[in-house]
Each structure stands twice: as structure tokens, then as C-alpha cells.
């Protein structure tokens, strides 16, 4: 290909020649990009994943061994569109289609850590999305119940989780504002879309001693930990965050 470009450039340089060069150069770039992508094998992805845990998660203070082990084990590249595989372990969210994103790895780890999950826990997740957060939780807790309001995304993610043989993840397509009452109470609730208030049904479905991790707000959002005890609930702000808004009933109650 380099010989073709050289031949064209040796001609009298007219506009047509420049256009041809640009087209061929574009083809070369796309081709090289495809070759580079195709060479990312399992071992390279594993190295990227371990480096992600070390530099993005442990370095920021997450020490929970169960969380770290789950982040090392779950293959984040399985949960992103094919064209983003090479960026799957970068320190940022990525689009997954349907106007949704997969959260930044650190935020997934932080929210999981704040939930204080245990091996015998049953967790409710609102906003299945890519399924990555559910998979991380499923590596730690006994059961994960997760609700996705976008039907197309929910079906796609459900198929992926089934393919990955997560038998302890139960997915429902629908509005998560009112939770999953027939499976309540839950040891923890994790919400991956931001309402402008904390839905009371989710608080009601928490066990006494349970915790909810939820982003709250519109233009400005704060990650909040809700702790439920015999005396009521306590709400602690953690860090500013940016999530897609919670849709459905949450928007009707604004």
C-alpha cells in the first residue's frame, strides 16, 4: 500500500490526486485499527484488567478483597460494544447504546464497596444497563435482582448474563421506581440512574441494617448512602457523580 501512495504523490499534484490519497490513507488507518483490535487477545485483556484494578481502584483507596477480586475476575470488555473493547479498561464510562452508559470502573467498585456486601446477601439493583454492575455483585453475594426499564437493553443484557452462566442474577424488564416487592426485603439496594429524590418504596424494601447506594439530583448529583436501622434512616453524602436520569415514575413525581 505504501508503494501506491508514493506513485500517486509522484504525479502532477491535482485535486483528484489529493482526494485519492486521502481515501487510501483512510482505508489504511481503518485497516490498521482493525488489525490492532484483532490482536487484543485474552492475556492482553487480562493484563489490562489487573492494571485497571491496581491503578484505578486500589490506588484510590478501595481495599475490600471481595470487591477487588470481583473486579479482577469480571471481564468488562464483554459488556461493551465491540468497537470499544480496546477501551474497556479505561478510567471512564462508555456508551452501550439506547442512550445508556457503562459506569467508570472506579464508580462501580466504590458503589459496591459502599454497599458492604456479604456472601449471604440478597441485593436489588435498579438500572441493569450493561449488566456489569450486576455481574460484579453476583461474584460476591448470594442473589442479585435487577430491573431495567429499556426493554431492548434488558433483553440484550439478559441474554449476555445467561450466556455467561450467572445463575444468581434475576432480571426483570420494567420501571424500577417501586422496586421488586415480592422479593423484598433486601440486604442492599444499588441504583445506577439518578432520580431527583430517593424513592420511598426502595427504602421500604430495605431490611433493618440494610444499605442503599444511590445517585440523587438533576444538574448536580450526589452519591448518597442510605442506612436503615430501628430508628429510621440516615443519609450520608459521598462524592459528586454524573449518572443518566432515572426515567419512568421517578420523572412523573418531580
Secondary structure, 3 states (H helix, E strand, C coil): CHHHHHHHHHCCCCHHHHHHHHHHHHHHHHHHHHHHHHCCCHHHHHHHHHHHHHHHHHHHCCCCHHHHHHHHHCCHHHHCCHHHHHHCCCCCCEEEECCEEECCHHHHHHHHHHHCCCCCCEEEEECCCCCHHHHHHHCCCCEEEEEECCHHHHHHHHHHHHHCCCCCEEEEECCCCCCCHHHCCEEEEEEEEEECCCCHHHHHCEEEEEEEEEEEECCCEEEEEEEEECCEEEEEEEEEECCCECCCHHHHCC
